[in-house]
Amino acid sequence: MTDWDVHHLPRAEDRTFLVTGGNAGIGYFVAEQLAGTGATVILGSRNAAKAESAMSSIRSHVPDARLAHLRLDLADLSSIKSSVDALETDRIDAVVCNAGVLLEEPPRRETAEGHELTFATNHLGHFALVHRLMPLLEAAEAGRVVTTGSFVGKSAELDLDDLHSERDYQPKRTYSRSKQAQMLFAFEFDRRLRAAGSTVLSVVDHPGGALDSLTPARPTVQPAPGGRRFPAGLLLQGKEAGAWPAVRAVLDPAVRGGEMFGPRVFGLRGEPRLEPIRGKLADTGLAARLWTASVELTGVDPASNL
Protein backbone atom coordinates (compact mmCIF):
# COMPACT_ATOMS: atom_id res chain seq x y z
CA MET A 1 0.00 0.00 0.00
CA THR A 2 1.06 3.59 -0.58
CA ASP A 3 1.91 5.94 2.25
CA TRP A 4 -1.21 7.74 3.41
CA ASP A 5 -1.48 11.10 5.15
CA VAL A 6 -4.91 11.79 6.63
CA HIS A 7 -4.12 15.51 6.71
CA HIS A 8 -3.08 15.78 3.05
CA LEU A 9 -5.71 14.04 0.95
CA PRO A 10 -5.51 13.74 -2.83
CA ARG A 11 -7.61 16.16 -4.85
CA ALA A 12 -10.86 14.85 -6.35
CA GLU A 13 -12.47 17.84 -8.09
CA ASP A 14 -14.05 15.83 -10.87
CA ARG A 15 -15.61 13.15 -8.67
CA THR A 16 -18.98 12.71 -6.96
CA PHE A 17 -19.44 10.86 -3.68
CA LEU A 18 -22.59 9.86 -1.79
CA VAL A 19 -22.35 9.45 1.99
CA THR A 20 -25.34 7.88 3.72
CA GLY A 21 -25.92 9.34 7.16
CA GLY A 22 -23.67 12.25 6.20
CA ASN A 23 -25.60 14.64 8.45
CA ALA A 24 -24.24 13.34 11.77
CA GLY A 25 -21.62 11.33 13.59
CA ILE A 26 -18.84 9.64 11.65
CA GLY A 27 -20.73 10.14 8.40
CA TYR A 28 -20.59 13.90 8.89
CA PHE A 29 -16.81 13.85 9.22
CA VAL A 30 -16.49 11.57 6.19
CA ALA A 31 -18.49 14.14 4.21
CA GLU A 32 -16.48 17.08 5.58
CA GLN A 33 -13.14 15.46 4.76
CA LEU A 34 -14.23 14.41 1.27
CA ALA A 35 -15.59 17.91 0.62
CA GLY A 36 -12.11 19.25 1.36
CA THR A 37 -10.76 17.40 -1.70
CA GLY A 38 -12.90 19.45 -4.08
CA ALA A 39 -15.29 16.59 -4.82
CA THR A 40 -19.05 16.97 -4.99
CA VAL A 41 -20.42 15.32 -1.85
CA ILE A 42 -24.06 14.25 -1.56
CA LEU A 43 -25.39 13.74 1.96
CA GLY A 44 -27.96 10.97 2.14
CA SER A 45 -30.36 11.71 5.00
CA ARG A 46 -34.06 11.34 5.67
CA ASN A 47 -34.10 14.63 7.60
CA ALA A 48 -33.72 17.70 5.36
CA ALA A 49 -33.24 20.13 8.25
CA LYS A 50 -30.38 18.09 9.72
CA ALA A 51 -28.79 17.78 6.28
CA GLU A 52 -28.95 21.56 5.84
CA SER A 53 -27.31 22.07 9.25
CA ALA A 54 -24.57 19.61 8.31
CA MET A 55 -23.93 21.31 4.97
CA SER A 56 -23.76 24.70 6.68
CA SER A 57 -21.22 23.31 9.14
CA ILE A 58 -19.13 21.77 6.36
CA ARG A 59 -19.08 25.08 4.48
CA SER A 60 -17.81 26.84 7.60
CA HIS A 61 -14.74 24.58 7.43
CA VAL A 62 -14.58 24.13 3.65
CA PRO A 63 -15.85 27.44 2.19
CA ASP A 64 -15.86 26.23 -1.42
CA ALA A 65 -17.51 22.88 -0.62
CA ARG A 66 -19.75 21.46 -3.32
CA LEU A 67 -22.62 19.79 -1.49
CA ALA A 68 -26.09 18.42 -2.09
CA HIS A 69 -28.74 16.59 -0.09
CA LEU A 70 -30.50 13.39 -1.13
CA ARG A 71 -33.59 12.47 0.85
CA LEU A 72 -32.92 8.87 1.79
CA ASP A 73 -34.75 6.64 4.26
CA LEU A 74 -32.97 3.30 4.39
CA ALA A 75 -35.65 1.83 6.66
CA ASP A 76 -38.22 2.28 3.89
CA LEU A 77 -37.19 -0.08 1.09
CA SER A 78 -40.06 1.02 -1.14
CA SER A 79 -38.72 4.61 -1.21
CA ILE A 80 -35.13 3.89 -2.24
CA LYS A 81 -35.73 3.66 -5.99
CA SER A 82 -37.41 7.07 -6.12
CA SER A 83 -34.60 8.56 -4.04
CA VAL A 84 -31.94 7.30 -6.45
CA ASP A 85 -34.03 8.42 -9.42
CA ALA A 86 -33.90 11.94 -7.95
CA LEU A 87 -30.10 12.09 -8.12
CA GLU A 88 -29.01 14.81 -10.53
CA THR A 89 -25.79 13.19 -11.69
CA ASP A 90 -24.71 10.86 -14.47
CA ARG A 91 -22.36 8.89 -12.24
CA ILE A 92 -21.37 8.15 -8.65
CA ASP A 93 -17.66 7.59 -8.08
CA ALA A 94 -18.18 6.15 -4.61
CA VAL A 95 -20.96 5.52 -2.14
CA VAL A 96 -20.09 5.30 1.55
CA CYS A 97 -22.65 3.03 3.19
CA ASN A 98 -22.32 4.59 6.62
CA ALA A 99 -25.79 5.37 7.98
CA GLY A 100 -27.07 3.17 10.77
CA VAL A 101 -29.07 2.95 13.94
CA LEU A 102 -28.26 1.53 17.36
CA LEU A 103 -31.29 1.44 19.63
CA GLU A 104 -30.37 1.98 23.24
CA GLU A 105 -33.06 -0.20 24.80
CA PRO A 106 -36.02 -2.46 23.99
CA PRO A 107 -38.69 -2.73 22.78
CA ARG A 108 -37.97 -4.30 19.42
CA ARG A 109 -39.22 -2.22 16.50
CA GLU A 110 -40.18 -3.11 12.94
CA THR A 111 -40.31 -1.19 9.66
CA ALA A 112 -43.46 -0.82 7.60
CA GLU A 113 -42.33 -3.87 5.62
CA GLY A 114 -42.11 -5.97 8.78
CA HIS A 115 -38.31 -6.08 9.11
CA GLU A 116 -36.54 -5.51 12.41
CA LEU A 117 -35.50 -1.84 12.33
CA THR A 118 -31.77 -2.10 13.05
CA PHE A 119 -31.11 -4.93 10.59
CA ALA A 120 -33.34 -3.29 7.99
CA THR A 121 -31.65 0.11 8.19
CA ASN A 122 -28.04 -0.97 8.54
CA HIS A 123 -27.98 -3.89 6.13
CA LEU A 124 -31.10 -4.34 3.99
CA GLY A 125 -31.43 -0.64 3.17
CA HIS A 126 -27.85 -0.43 1.95
CA PHE A 127 -28.22 -3.71 0.05
CA ALA A 128 -31.19 -2.22 -1.84
CA LEU A 129 -29.47 1.15 -2.26
CA VAL A 130 -26.38 -0.37 -3.89
CA HIS A 131 -28.62 -2.29 -6.28
CA ARG A 132 -30.26 0.97 -7.40
CA LEU A 133 -26.92 2.79 -7.65
CA MET A 134 -25.14 0.20 -9.78
CA PRO A 135 -25.76 1.93 -13.16
CA LEU A 136 -24.29 5.16 -11.75
CA LEU A 137 -21.34 3.35 -10.15
CA GLU A 138 -20.58 1.50 -13.37
CA ALA A 139 -20.72 4.80 -15.27
CA ALA A 140 -17.73 6.00 -13.22
CA GLU A 141 -14.20 5.16 -14.30
CA ALA A 142 -13.72 2.97 -11.22
CA GLY A 143 -16.71 3.17 -8.89
CA ARG A 144 -16.39 2.11 -5.26
CA VAL A 145 -18.85 0.79 -2.72
CA VAL A 146 -17.39 1.52 0.72
CA THR A 147 -19.24 -0.23 3.52
CA THR A 148 -18.70 0.96 7.07
CA GLY A 149 -18.72 -1.98 9.41
CA SER A 150 -17.81 -2.08 13.08
CA PHE A 151 -15.20 -3.54 15.38
CA VAL A 152 -18.00 -5.41 17.18
CA GLY A 153 -19.17 -6.87 13.87
CA LYS A 154 -15.99 -8.92 13.59
CA SER A 155 -16.95 -11.24 16.44
CA ALA A 156 -20.75 -11.25 16.17
CA GLU A 157 -22.69 -14.50 15.78
CA LEU A 158 -25.03 -13.90 12.86
CA ASP A 159 -28.08 -16.18 12.99
CA LEU A 160 -29.38 -16.76 9.46
CA ASP A 161 -32.48 -18.41 10.91
CA ASP A 162 -33.33 -15.32 12.96
CA LEU A 163 -32.10 -12.30 10.99
CA HIS A 164 -34.88 -10.16 12.47
CA SER A 165 -34.05 -11.11 16.07
CA GLU A 166 -37.54 -12.37 16.77
CA ARG A 167 -36.37 -15.02 19.24
CA ASP A 168 -33.70 -13.24 21.26
CA TYR A 169 -33.77 -9.50 20.60
CA GLN A 170 -31.12 -7.50 22.44
CA PRO A 171 -30.37 -4.04 20.96
CA LYS A 172 -26.57 -4.15 21.07
CA ARG A 173 -26.35 -7.74 19.91
CA THR A 174 -28.77 -7.04 17.07
CA TYR A 175 -26.63 -4.05 16.10
CA SER A 176 -23.40 -6.08 16.05
CA ARG A 177 -25.09 -8.75 13.92
CA SER A 178 -26.33 -6.12 11.47
CA LYS A 179 -22.80 -4.71 11.13
CA GLN A 180 -21.38 -8.17 10.51
CA ALA A 181 -24.06 -8.63 7.84
CA GLN A 182 -22.94 -5.41 6.18
CA MET A 183 -19.32 -6.52 6.13
CA LEU A 184 -20.15 -10.00 4.82
CA PHE A 185 -22.27 -8.39 2.10
CA ALA A 186 -19.39 -6.13 1.05
CA PHE A 187 -16.89 -9.00 0.76
CA GLU A 188 -19.37 -11.22 -1.10
CA PHE A 189 -20.26 -8.34 -3.41
CA ASP A 190 -16.64 -7.86 -4.36
CA ARG A 191 -16.27 -11.56 -5.17
CA ARG A 192 -19.25 -11.26 -7.51
CA LEU A 193 -17.93 -8.05 -9.03
CA ARG A 194 -14.55 -9.63 -9.73
CA ALA A 195 -16.14 -12.75 -11.22
CA ALA A 196 -18.14 -10.54 -13.59
CA GLY A 197 -15.14 -8.44 -14.58
CA SER A 198 -16.71 -5.25 -13.24
CA THR A 199 -14.69 -2.07 -12.73
CA VAL A 200 -16.61 -1.37 -9.50
CA LEU A 201 -14.83 -2.24 -6.24
CA SER A 202 -16.39 -3.17 -2.91
CA VAL A 203 -14.31 -2.23 0.15
CA VAL A 204 -14.92 -2.38 3.91
CA ASP A 205 -13.89 0.09 6.59
CA HIS A 206 -14.53 0.33 10.31
CA PRO A 207 -13.92 3.31 12.62
CA GLY A 208 -12.51 1.52 15.64
CA GLY A 209 -13.57 3.04 18.94
CA ALA A 210 -15.00 6.48 18.16
CA LEU A 211 -16.42 8.45 21.08
CA ASP A 212 -18.35 11.73 21.26
CA SER A 213 -16.17 12.83 24.18
CA LEU A 214 -13.07 12.75 21.95
CA THR A 215 -14.71 14.37 18.93
CA PRO A 216 -14.08 18.00 17.92
CA ALA A 217 -17.15 20.19 18.20
CA ARG A 218 -19.27 21.20 15.23
CA PRO A 219 -21.86 23.52 16.85
CA THR A 220 -24.90 22.67 14.71
CA VAL A 221 -24.01 18.98 14.34
CA GLN A 222 -21.65 17.75 17.05
CA PRO A 223 -21.80 19.23 20.58
CA ALA A 224 -18.67 20.26 22.41
CA PRO A 225 -16.97 17.23 24.01
CA GLY A 226 -18.08 16.42 27.50
CA GLY A 227 -17.06 13.85 30.06
CA ARG A 228 -13.63 12.46 30.84
CA ARG A 229 -11.14 12.32 27.97
CA PHE A 230 -8.55 10.35 29.98
CA PRO A 231 -7.86 7.42 29.93
CA ALA A 232 -10.23 6.79 26.99
CA GLY A 233 -8.01 8.85 24.68
CA LEU A 234 -5.17 6.37 25.14
CA LEU A 235 -7.12 3.52 23.52
CA LEU A 236 -9.95 5.16 21.58
CA GLN A 237 -10.48 8.21 19.39
CA GLY A 238 -13.06 10.73 18.23
CA LYS A 239 -15.40 10.53 15.27
CA GLU A 240 -13.25 12.78 13.11
CA ALA A 241 -10.49 10.16 13.29
CA GLY A 242 -13.11 7.42 13.00
CA ALA A 243 -13.86 8.75 9.51
CA TRP A 244 -10.29 8.23 8.29
CA PRO A 245 -10.61 4.56 7.22
CA ALA A 246 -13.69 5.31 5.09
CA VAL A 247 -12.02 8.32 3.49
CA ARG A 248 -8.96 6.26 2.62
CA ALA A 249 -11.15 3.50 1.18
CA VAL A 250 -12.78 6.11 -1.08
CA LEU A 251 -9.68 8.01 -2.19
CA ASP A 252 -6.54 5.86 -2.07
CA PRO A 253 -5.66 4.82 -5.64
CA ALA A 254 -3.90 1.72 -4.30
CA VAL A 255 -7.08 0.26 -2.78
CA ARG A 256 -8.18 -3.10 -4.18
CA GLY A 257 -11.58 -4.72 -4.01
CA GLY A 258 -12.30 -6.95 -1.04
CA GLU A 259 -9.93 -5.09 1.29
CA MET A 260 -10.70 -3.77 4.76
CA PHE A 261 -9.34 -0.66 6.47
CA GLY A 262 -9.37 0.15 10.16
CA PRO A 263 -7.36 2.15 12.73
CA ARG A 264 -3.70 1.26 13.09
CA VAL A 265 -3.51 0.75 16.89
CA PHE A 266 -5.23 -2.53 17.84
CA GLY A 267 -7.98 -1.70 15.36
CA LEU A 268 -9.24 0.93 17.80
CA ARG A 269 -7.43 4.19 17.11
CA GLY A 270 -4.91 5.83 14.84
CA GLU A 271 -4.36 6.33 11.14
CA PRO A 272 -6.03 3.87 8.75
CA ARG A 273 -4.28 0.72 7.62
CA LEU A 274 -5.08 -2.40 5.67
CA GLU A 275 -6.41 -5.14 7.98
CA PRO A 276 -6.46 -8.92 7.58
CA ILE A 277 -9.85 -10.56 7.05
CA ARG A 278 -10.33 -13.43 9.50
CA GLY A 279 -12.92 -15.50 11.29
CA LYS A 280 -16.55 -15.02 10.39
CA LEU A 281 -15.69 -12.29 7.92
CA ALA A 282 -13.71 -14.81 5.86
CA ASP A 283 -16.58 -17.34 5.79
CA THR A 284 -17.58 -17.32 2.12
CA GLY A 285 -20.34 -19.87 2.67
CA LEU A 286 -21.98 -17.72 5.35
CA ALA A 287 -21.68 -14.65 3.12
CA ALA A 288 -23.28 -16.44 0.16
CA ARG A 289 -26.20 -17.63 2.27
CA LEU A 290 -26.68 -14.15 3.68
CA TRP A 291 -26.71 -12.79 0.12
CA THR A 292 -29.47 -15.20 -0.86
CA ALA A 293 -31.50 -14.26 2.22
CA SER A 294 -31.01 -10.55 1.53
CA VAL A 295 -32.27 -10.94 -2.04
CA GLU A 296 -35.37 -12.71 -0.74
CA LEU A 297 -36.02 -10.02 1.89
CA THR A 298 -35.48 -7.00 -0.38
CA GLY A 299 -36.61 -8.33 -3.75
CA VAL A 300 -33.46 -6.97 -5.43
CA ASP A 301 -29.98 -8.29 -6.26
CA PRO A 302 -27.07 -5.80 -6.62
CA ALA A 303 -25.18 -8.30 -8.79
CA SER A 304 -28.13 -9.19 -11.06
CA ASN A 305 -27.06 -7.03 -14.01
CA LEU A 306 -23.32 -7.61 -13.92
C-alpha positions as CSV (number, residue, x, y, z in Angstrom):
1,M,0.0,0.0,0.0
2,T,1.1,3.6,-0.6
3,D,1.9,5.9,2.3
4,W,-1.2,7.7,3.4
5,D,-1.5,11.1,5.2
6,V,-4.9,11.8,6.6
7,H,-4.1,15.5,6.7
8,H,-3.1,15.8,3.0
9,L,-5.7,14.0,1.0
10,P,-5.5,13.7,-2.8
11,R,-7.6,16.2,-4.8
12,A,-10.9,14.9,-6.3
13,E,-12.5,17.8,-8.1
14,D,-14.0,15.8,-10.9
15,R,-15.6,13.2,-8.7
16,T,-19.0,12.7,-7.0
17,F,-19.4,10.9,-3.7
18,L,-22.6,9.9,-1.8
19,V,-22.3,9.4,2.0
20,T,-25.3,7.9,3.7
21,G,-25.9,9.3,7.2
22,G,-23.7,12.2,6.2
23,N,-25.6,14.6,8.4
24,A,-24.2,13.3,11.8
25,G,-21.6,11.3,13.6
26,I,-18.8,9.6,11.7
27,G,-20.7,10.1,8.4
28,Y,-20.6,13.9,8.9
29,F,-16.8,13.9,9.2
30,V,-16.5,11.6,6.2
31,A,-18.5,14.1,4.2
32,E,-16.5,17.1,5.6
33,Q,-13.1,15.5,4.8
34,L,-14.2,14.4,1.3
35,A,-15.6,17.9,0.6
36,G,-12.1,19.2,1.4
37,T,-10.8,17.4,-1.7
38,G,-12.9,19.4,-4.1
39,A,-15.3,16.6,-4.8
40,T,-19.0,17.0,-5.0
41,V,-20.4,15.3,-1.9
42,I,-24.1,14.3,-1.6
43,L,-25.4,13.7,2.0
44,G,-28.0,11.0,2.1
45,S,-30.4,11.7,5.0
46,R,-34.1,11.3,5.7
47,N,-34.1,14.6,7.6
48,A,-33.7,17.7,5.4
49,A,-33.2,20.1,8.3
50,K,-30.4,18.1,9.7
51,A,-28.8,17.8,6.3
52,E,-28.9,21.6,5.8
53,S,-27.3,22.1,9.2
54,A,-24.6,19.6,8.3
55,M,-23.9,21.3,5.0
56,S,-23.8,24.7,6.7
57,S,-21.2,23.3,9.1
58,I,-19.1,21.8,6.4
59,R,-19.1,25.1,4.5
60,S,-17.8,26.8,7.6
61,H,-14.7,24.6,7.4
62,V,-14.6,24.1,3.6
63,P,-15.8,27.4,2.2
64,D,-15.9,26.2,-1.4
65,A,-17.5,22.9,-0.6
66,R,-19.7,21.5,-3.3
67,L,-22.6,19.8,-1.5
68,A,-26.1,18.4,-2.1
69,H,-28.7,16.6,-0.1
70,L,-30.5,13.4,-1.1
71,R,-33.6,12.5,0.8
72,L,-32.9,8.9,1.8
73,D,-34.8,6.6,4.3
74,L,-33.0,3.3,4.4
75,A,-35.6,1.8,6.7
76,D,-38.2,2.3,3.9
77,L,-37.2,-0.1,1.1
78,S,-40.1,1.0,-1.1
79,S,-38.7,4.6,-1.2
80,I,-35.1,3.9,-2.2
81,K,-35.7,3.7,-6.0
82,S,-37.4,7.1,-6.1
83,S,-34.6,8.6,-4.0
84,V,-31.9,7.3,-6.4
85,D,-34.0,8.4,-9.4
86,A,-33.9,11.9,-8.0
87,L,-30.1,12.1,-8.1
88,E,-29.0,14.8,-10.5
89,T,-25.8,13.2,-11.7
90,D,-24.7,10.9,-14.5
91,R,-22.4,8.9,-12.2
92,I,-21.4,8.2,-8.7
93,D,-17.7,7.6,-8.1
94,A,-18.2,6.1,-4.6
95,V,-21.0,5.5,-2.1
96,V,-20.1,5.3,1.6
97,C,-22.7,3.0,3.2
98,N,-22.3,4.6,6.6
99,A,-25.8,5.4,8.0
100,G,-27.1,3.2,10.8
101,V,-29.1,2.9,13.9
102,L,-28.3,1.5,17.4
103,L,-31.3,1.4,19.6
104,E,-30.4,2.0,23.2
105,E,-33.1,-0.2,24.8
106,P,-36.0,-2.5,24.0
107,P,-38.7,-2.7,22.8
108,R,-38.0,-4.3,19.4
109,R,-39.2,-2.2,16.5
110,E,-40.2,-3.1,12.9
111,T,-40.3,-1.2,9.7
112,A,-43.5,-0.8,7.6
113,E,-42.3,-3.9,5.6
114,G,-42.1,-6.0,8.8
115,H,-38.3,-6.1,9.1
116,E,-36.5,-5.5,12.4
117,L,-35.5,-1.8,12.3
118,T,-31.8,-2.1,13.1
119,F,-31.1,-4.9,10.6
120,A,-33.3,-3.3,8.0
121,T,-31.7,0.1,8.2
122,N,-28.0,-1.0,8.5
123,H,-28.0,-3.9,6.1
124,L,-31.1,-4.3,4.0
125,G,-31.4,-0.6,3.2
126,H,-27.8,-0.4,1.9
127,F,-28.2,-3.7,0.0
128,A,-31.2,-2.2,-1.8
129,L,-29.5,1.2,-2.3
130,V,-26.4,-0.4,-3.9
131,H,-28.6,-2.3,-6.3
132,R,-30.3,1.0,-7.4
133,L,-26.9,2.8,-7.6
134,M,-25.1,0.2,-9.8
135,P,-25.8,1.9,-13.2
136,L,-24.3,5.2,-11.8
137,L,-21.3,3.3,-10.2
138,E,-20.6,1.5,-13.4
139,A,-20.7,4.8,-15.3
140,A,-17.7,6.0,-13.2
141,E,-14.2,5.2,-14.3
142,A,-13.7,3.0,-11.2
143,G,-16.7,3.2,-8.9
144,R,-16.4,2.1,-5.3
145,V,-18.9,0.8,-2.7
146,V,-17.4,1.5,0.7
147,T,-19.2,-0.2,3.5
148,T,-18.7,1.0,7.1
149,G,-18.7,-2.0,9.4
150,S,-17.8,-2.1,13.1
151,F,-15.2,-3.5,15.4
152,V,-18.0,-5.4,17.2
153,G,-19.2,-6.9,13.9
154,K,-16.0,-8.9,13.6
155,S,-16.9,-11.2,16.4
156,A,-20.7,-11.3,16.2
157,E,-22.7,-14.5,15.8
158,L,-25.0,-13.9,12.9
159,D,-28.1,-16.2,13.0
160,L,-29.4,-16.8,9.5
161,D,-32.5,-18.4,10.9
162,D,-33.3,-15.3,13.0
163,L,-32.1,-12.3,11.0
164,H,-34.9,-10.2,12.5
165,S,-34.0,-11.1,16.1
166,E,-37.5,-12.4,16.8
167,R,-36.4,-15.0,19.2
168,D,-33.7,-13.2,21.3
169,Y,-33.8,-9.5,20.6
170,Q,-31.1,-7.5,22.4
171,P,-30.4,-4.0,21.0
172,K,-26.6,-4.2,21.1
173,R,-26.4,-7.7,19.9
174,T,-28.8,-7.0,17.1
175,Y,-26.6,-4.0,16.1
176,S,-23.4,-6.1,16.0
177,R,-25.1,-8.8,13.9
178,S,-26.3,-6.1,11.5
179,K,-22.8,-4.7,11.1
180,Q,-21.4,-8.2,10.5
181,A,-24.1,-8.6,7.8
182,Q,-22.9,-5.4,6.2
183,M,-19.3,-6.5,6.1
184,L,-20.1,-10.0,4.8
185,F,-22.3,-8.4,2.1
186,A,-19.4,-6.1,1.1
187,F,-16.9,-9.0,0.8
188,E,-19.4,-11.2,-1.1
189,F,-20.3,-8.3,-3.4
190,D,-16.6,-7.9,-4.4
191,R,-16.3,-11.6,-5.2
192,R,-19.3,-11.3,-7.5
193,L,-17.9,-8.0,-9.0
194,R,-14.5,-9.6,-9.7
195,A,-16.1,-12.8,-11.2
196,A,-18.1,-10.5,-13.6
197,G,-15.1,-8.4,-14.6
198,S,-16.7,-5.2,-13.2
199,T,-14.7,-2.1,-12.7
200,V,-16.6,-1.4,-9.5
201,L,-14.8,-2.2,-6.2
202,S,-16.4,-3.2,-2.9
203,V,-14.3,-2.2,0.1
204,V,-14.9,-2.4,3.9
205,D,-13.9,0.1,6.6
206,H,-14.5,0.3,10.3
207,P,-13.9,3.3,12.6
208,G,-12.5,1.5,15.6
209,G,-13.6,3.0,18.9
210,A,-15.0,6.5,18.2
211,L,-16.4,8.4,21.1
212,D,-18.3,11.7,21.3
213,S,-16.2,12.8,24.2
214,L,-13.1,12.8,22.0
215,T,-14.7,14.4,18.9
216,P,-14.1,18.0,17.9
217,A,-17.2,20.2,18.2
218,R,-19.3,21.2,15.2
219,P,-21.9,23.5,16.9
220,T,-24.9,22.7,14.7
221,V,-24.0,19.0,14.3
222,Q,-21.7,17.7,17.0
223,P,-21.8,19.2,20.6
224,A,-18.7,20.3,22.4
225,P,-17.0,17.2,24.0
226,G,-18.1,16.4,27.5
227,G,-17.1,13.9,30.1
228,R,-13.6,12.5,30.8
229,R,-11.1,12.3,28.0
230,F,-8.5,10.3,30.0
231,P,-7.9,7.4,29.9
232,A,-10.2,6.8,27.0
233,G,-8.0,8.9,24.7
234,L,-5.2,6.4,25.1
235,L,-7.1,3.5,23.5
236,L,-10.0,5.2,21.6
237,Q,-10.5,8.2,19.4
238,G,-13.1,10.7,18.2
239,K,-15.4,10.5,15.3
240,E,-13.2,12.8,13.1
241,A,-10.5,10.2,13.3
242,G,-13.1,7.4,13.0
243,A,-13.9,8.7,9.5
244,W,-10.3,8.2,8.3
245,P,-10.6,4.6,7.2
246,A,-13.7,5.3,5.1
247,V,-12.0,8.3,3.5
248,R,-9.0,6.3,2.6
249,A,-11.1,3.5,1.2
250,V,-12.8,6.1,-1.1
251,L,-9.7,8.0,-2.2
252,D,-6.5,5.9,-2.1
253,P,-5.7,4.8,-5.6
254,A,-3.9,1.7,-4.3
255,V,-7.1,0.3,-2.8
256,R,-8.2,-3.1,-4.2
257,G,-11.6,-4.7,-4.0
258,G,-12.3,-7.0,-1.0
259,E,-9.9,-5.1,1.3
260,M,-10.7,-3.8,4.8
261,F,-9.3,-0.7,6.5
262,G,-9.4,0.2,10.2
263,P,-7.4,2.2,12.7
264,R,-3.7,1.3,13.1
265,V,-3.5,0.8,16.9
266,F,-5.2,-2.5,17.8
267,G,-8.0,-1.7,15.4
268,L,-9.2,0.9,17.8
269,R,-7.4,4.2,17.1
270,G,-4.9,5.8,14.8
271,E,-4.4,6.3,11.1
272,P,-6.0,3.9,8.8
273,R,-4.3,0.7,7.6
274,L,-5.1,-2.4,5.7
275,E,-6.4,-5.1,8.0
276,P,-6.5,-8.9,7.6
277,I,-9.8,-10.6,7.0
278,R,-10.3,-13.4,9.5
279,G,-12.9,-15.5,11.3
280,K,-16.5,-15.0,10.4
281,L,-15.7,-12.3,7.9
282,A,-13.7,-14.8,5.9
283,D,-16.6,-17.3,5.8
284,T,-17.6,-17.3,2.1
285,G,-20.3,-19.9,2.7
286,L,-22.0,-17.7,5.3
287,A,-21.7,-14.7,3.1
288,A,-23.3,-16.4,0.2
289,R,-26.2,-17.6,2.3
290,L,-26.7,-14.1,3.7
291,W,-26.7,-12.8,0.1
292,T,-29.5,-15.2,-0.9
293,A,-31.5,-14.3,2.2
294,S,-31.0,-10.6,1.5
295,V,-32.3,-10.9,-2.0
296,E,-35.4,-12.7,-0.7
297,L,-36.0,-10.0,1.9
298,T,-35.5,-7.0,-0.4
299,G,-36.6,-8.3,-3.8
300,V,-33.5,-7.0,-5.4
301,D,-30.0,-8.3,-6.3
302,P,-27.1,-5.8,-6.6
303,A,-25.2,-8.3,-8.8
304,S,-28.1,-9.2,-11.1
305,N,-27.1,-7.0,-14.0
306,L,-23.3,-7.6,-13.9
